[in-house]
Amino acid sequence: MPRKKIDVDIKKYKKKLIEKKNRILGDVKQLESEVFNTSLKDASGDITGYSTHGADAATDSTDREVMLDIASSEQRLLKNIEHALKRIEEGLYGKCELCNSRISDARLDAKPESIVCIDCKKKYDL
């Protein structure tokens, strides 16, 4: 049975998704550079060769963990954007994956990577 095409402004949302993807890729690249290419001593500004104060080291470590969490979250968002772009190519963008209803323009404007309607999101706590 042929799938019914959803009436959404595909060009507009594809552009939004690509812009968001490029912004996130830049953010992730910068975070990775800060986290992985900087030693704890360099990150703390210590150039003496002596160990940093324990509290400073703990703060630096916590900061690095926070940056890694942000990078991980951004990676999940990138995966969602890629999935939405795939749905565009398949002609399914704008259609809820759970109930097959149309995802509102307001939701797609706010989160163009959305693949479920707001009702299903609330219902299934996604």
Backbone torsions as a table, in degrees:
resi	resn	phi	psi	omega
1	MET	NA	129.0	-178.8
2	PRO	-66.5	143.9	179.1
3	ARG	-81.9	140.5	179.3
4	LYS	-79.0	129.3	179.9
5	LYS	-77.3	137.4	179.8
6	ILE	-88.2	138.3	-177.4
7	ASP	-88.1	90.5	174.6
8	VAL	-132.6	160.6	178.9
9	ASP	-79.1	84.6	-173.7
10	ILE	-58.1	-44.4	-177.8
11	LYS	-60.1	-43.0	-179.6
12	LYS	-61.3	-48.1	-176.9
13	TYR	-73.3	-34.5	176.9
14	LYS	-62.9	-42.4	178.0
15	LYS	-62.1	-45.3	178.6
16	LYS	-60.0	-44.1	-178.8
17	LEU	-63.7	-43.9	-179.5
18	ILE	-66.4	-41.1	177.8
19	GLU	-63.5	-43.0	179.3
20	LYS	-64.7	-42.3	178.7
21	LYS	-60.1	-46.9	-179.1
22	ASN	-64.3	-38.9	178.7
23	ARG	-63.9	-45.4	-178.3
24	ILE	-66.7	-40.9	177.5
25	LEU	-58.4	-40.9	176.7
26	GLY	-64.0	-43.6	178.7
27	ASP	-62.6	-45.2	-178.9
28	VAL	-64.3	-42.0	179.9
29	LYS	-61.4	-42.6	179.4
30	GLN	-66.8	-43.3	178.1
31	LEU	-61.4	-44.8	179.6
32	GLU	-61.7	-39.7	179.0
33	SER	-63.0	-44.0	-179.7
34	GLU	-67.2	-39.7	-175.4
35	VAL	-79.4	-49.3	-170.7
36	PHE	-89.7	-23.4	-176.0
37	ASN	-100.9	7.7	-179.2
38	THR	-126.7	124.2	177.0
39	SER	-73.7	161.9	178.1
40	LEU	-58.1	-39.4	-179.8
41	LYS	-65.5	-44.3	178.3
42	ASP	-63.6	-41.7	-178.3
43	ALA	-63.5	-31.9	-178.7
44	SER	-83.6	-9.5	-179.0
45	GLY	84.4	7.4	-178.6
46	ASP	-78.2	117.9	178.5
47	ILE	-114.9	8.6	-172.9
48	THR	-83.8	-24.6	-175.2
49	GLY	93.4	-12.9	175.6
50	TYR	-84.3	153.8	179.9
51	SER	-67.0	150.3	178.8
52	THR	-75.6	160.2	176.5
53	HIS	-61.3	145.0	-177.4
54	GLY	-54.8	-40.6	-179.7
55	ALA	-67.5	-38.7	177.9
56	ASP	-64.9	-42.1	179.4
57	ALA	-63.4	-40.5	179.0
58	ALA	-64.8	-41.8	178.0
59	THR	-63.1	-44.7	178.5
60	ASP	-60.7	-42.7	179.4
61	SER	-63.5	-43.4	178.3
62	THR	-63.4	-43.4	177.9
63	ASP	-59.0	-41.2	179.2
64	ARG	-65.9	-40.0	177.5
65	GLU	-62.8	-42.2	178.7
66	VAL	-62.2	-44.0	179.1
67	MET	-63.4	-38.3	177.9
68	LEU	-66.9	-38.7	176.7
69	ASP	-62.4	-42.6	178.4
70	ILE	-63.3	-44.4	179.0
71	ALA	-60.9	-40.5	178.6
72	SER	-63.9	-42.7	177.8
73	SER	-62.9	-41.8	178.6
74	GLU	-65.2	-35.5	177.8
75	GLN	-64.9	-39.6	176.8
76	ARG	-63.7	-41.3	178.7
77	LEU	-63.8	-40.4	176.5
78	LEU	-59.9	-40.9	178.6
79	LYS	-62.3	-41.8	178.4
80	ASN	-65.2	-39.1	177.8
81	ILE	-64.5	-44.3	178.0
82	GLU	-60.4	-39.2	178.6
83	HIS	-64.5	-42.9	178.6
84	ALA	-64.2	-40.6	178.1
85	LEU	-64.1	-37.0	176.8
86	LYS	-63.9	-40.6	178.7
87	ARG	-64.3	-32.7	175.0
88	ILE	-61.7	-48.5	-179.5
89	GLU	-61.5	-32.5	-179.7
90	GLU	-83.7	-6.3	-178.4
91	GLY	77.9	20.1	-177.0
92	LEU	-111.4	-0.1	-176.7
93	TYR	-62.9	137.8	178.9
94	GLY	91.8	0.5	179.6
95	LYS	-110.7	130.1	-179.2
96	CYS	-63.6	130.0	179.0
97	GLU	-69.7	-19.0	-176.5
98	LEU	-95.9	-45.5	-174.8
99	CYS	-114.5	-3.0	179.2
100	ASN	67.7	9.3	176.3
101	SER	-82.5	167.8	-179.5
102	ARG	-75.4	135.6	173.9
103	ILE	-80.7	131.7	-175.3
104	SER	-62.9	150.9	176.5
105	ASP	-60.3	-38.4	-179.8
106	ALA	-59.1	-42.0	179.5
107	ARG	-68.5	-44.0	179.9
108	LEU	-66.9	-33.4	176.8
109	ASP	-65.3	-41.1	-178.9
110	ALA	-75.0	-41.8	-177.2
111	LYS	-138.4	83.5	-176.8
112	PRO	-61.9	-16.1	178.4
113	GLU	-83.6	2.0	-178.8
114	SER	-62.4	136.6	177.5
115	ILE	-122.2	-1.1	174.8
116	VAL	-129.3	150.0	178.8
117	CYS	-72.5	166.0	-177.1
118	ILE	-64.9	-34.9	179.1
119	ASP	-62.8	-45.7	178.7
120	CYS	-67.4	-36.7	177.9
121	LYS	-59.8	-46.1	179.4
122	LYS	-67.6	-44.1	-176.8
123	LYS	-61.9	-42.6	-175.9
124	TYR	-102.2	5.4	178.3
125	ASP	50.1	54.3	-178.1
126	LEU	-90.0	NA	NA
